[in-house]
Amino acid sequence: MKILFLDIDGVLNNTCPGTVCVKGKRLYDPHCISVLNNVLGDTNANIVISSAWRVGYSCDFLAGQLDMMGVCVQHYTVYKDKYAHRIVGVTDTNGPTRATEIVRWIEANQDKIDSYAIVDDNEDAMCDMTKCMFVQTADDTGLTREQGGRLIKLLNNMKKN
């Protein structure tokens, strides 16, 4: 399974004028959503939410929120012969850094992971173990096409047995 650890603020939204806002809260930038959908389409990756948005919400709720933004959260799962959403989990919230929480998720699920990548605007999601799998966005631009291309390369570079 390919896993994309996804932050939302600063990745799917930004400070650009095109960002959709509701009641003053930045929700999403359609350009960033398009880039993410390209990554998901080219990799068939599943998503683990590492964003602060994970606190207090179920995977189903988060899938609904991302779907409302235009993220292609549904995909066909051959082994289950049905459609399911791509959100397969959230990282825990009790680590000293986001990187610690991501590493815990990786270690608990390592037998299921073929490849992974991390996208976040904050470098606290990166540590020595994950730095080569980390793509950092900027709060003023969110996820760019260039960064999306790097995520595709990381996710499609499967581990060799």
Secondary structure, 3 states (H helix, E strand, C coil): CEEEEECCECCCECCCCCCEEECCEEEECHHHHHHHHHHHHHHCCEEEECCHHHCCCCHHHHHHHHHHHCCCCEEEECCCCEEEECEEEECCCCCCCHHHHHHHHHHHCHHHCCEEEEEECCHHHCCCCCHHHEEECECCCECCHHHHHHHHHHHHCCCCC
